Structure formats: C-alpha cells, structure tokens
Amino acid sequence: MVKSILSQYSLSDKDYEIVEIEKRQDCVQIENYFQFLCLDHPRAVPQLFIDGHYIGGAKQINLLQKSGELKRILKEAHALD
C-alpha cells in the first residue's frame, strides 16, 4: 500500500529508497531498530521515514495521503516541487 501511495508522486529514484527487509539476513536487527525508533507497531513494516524523520506505518501513511499532509511533508523535504 505504501509503495502504491508513493508511486502517485513524481519522486525521483534518487529521492527515496525502498528496502525489502524480509529479503535481508539482518531482518531481525532492522525490526529491533524500528522498535527502538518507532512508537506504533514498532516491528511492523512498512515504516516510512522522510528526511530522516519517522512518519509512520501503512495506516498513518494512508491517513496522511487522504488528508493531503503527506504531500506537504514531501514538499518540505524537497522531494516534490
């Protein structure tokens, strides 16, 4: 769902990276790091970070998209014109 939401914006490949942690050998360590960084469903993925700041999981991203707030956040991060 988050990939689909992000695909609606004209983001350059240099502006973001999608990391499929379930395909990595250090998946558990990454989940533990998410638990350290995030407050809501900390081990759940996807987790979105913009400009080094935690934005939220799928539910939060969906709500931000619907409210128009995600677009504002992306603009502030200079990911959108």
C-alpha positions as CSV (number, residue, x, y, z in Angstrom):
1,M,0.0,0.0,0.0
2,V,2.8,2.5,0.9
3,K,4.5,1.8,-2.4
4,S,1.3,2.5,-4.2
5,I,0.8,5.7,-2.4
6,L,4.3,6.9,-3.1
7,S,4.0,6.0,-6.7
8,Q,1.3,8.7,-7.1
9,Y,4.0,11.3,-6.7
10,S,6.7,12.2,-9.2
11,L,9.5,11.2,-6.9
12,S,13.0,10.7,-8.4
13,D,14.8,7.5,-7.7
14,K,17.5,9.5,-6.1
15,D,14.9,10.9,-3.6
16,Y,13.9,7.6,-2.0
17,E,14.9,4.0,-1.3
18,I,12.7,1.1,-0.7
19,V,14.3,-1.6,1.5
20,E,12.7,-5.0,1.4
21,I,13.9,-6.1,4.9
22,E,12.3,-9.6,4.7
23,K,14.8,-10.4,2.0
24,R,17.8,-9.4,4.2
25,Q,19.8,-11.6,6.5
26,D,19.7,-8.8,9.2
27,C,15.9,-8.6,9.1
28,V,15.5,-9.2,12.9
29,Q,18.1,-6.5,13.7
30,I,16.3,-4.0,11.5
31,E,13.0,-4.8,13.1
32,N,14.7,-4.3,16.5
33,Y,15.9,-0.9,15.3
34,F,12.4,0.0,14.2
35,Q,11.2,-1.0,17.7
36,F,13.7,1.5,19.1
37,L,12.8,4.3,16.7
38,C,9.0,3.9,16.4
39,L,6.2,4.1,18.9
40,D,3.3,2.5,17.0
41,H,3.5,-1.2,15.9
42,P,7.3,-0.8,16.0
43,R,8.2,-4.1,14.5
44,A,5.6,-3.9,11.7
45,V,6.6,-3.0,8.2
46,P,6.3,-0.9,6.2
47,Q,7.7,2.1,8.1
48,L,8.2,5.4,6.3
49,F,11.0,7.8,7.1
50,I,11.3,11.1,5.3
51,D,14.3,13.2,5.6
52,G,15.5,11.1,8.5
53,H,12.3,11.5,10.4
54,Y,9.9,8.7,11.3
55,I,6.5,9.4,9.6
56,G,4.6,6.2,10.3
57,G,3.4,2.8,9.2
58,A,0.9,1.9,6.5
59,K,-2.2,3.1,8.4
60,Q,-0.6,6.5,9.2
61,I,0.7,7.0,5.6
62,N,-2.8,6.2,4.2
63,L,-4.4,8.8,6.6
64,L,-1.7,11.4,5.7
65,Q,-2.3,10.8,2.0
66,K,-6.0,11.2,2.3
67,S,-5.6,14.5,4.3
68,G,-3.0,15.9,1.9
69,E,-0.5,16.1,4.7
70,L,1.9,13.6,3.0
71,K,2.2,15.9,0.0
72,R,3.1,18.8,2.4
73,I,5.7,16.7,4.2
74,L,7.3,15.6,0.9
75,K,7.4,19.2,-0.3
76,E,9.1,20.3,2.9
77,A,11.7,17.6,2.4
78,H,12.2,19.0,-1.1
79,A,11.2,15.6,-2.6
80,L,8.4,17.4,-4.6
81,D,8.3,20.7,-6.4
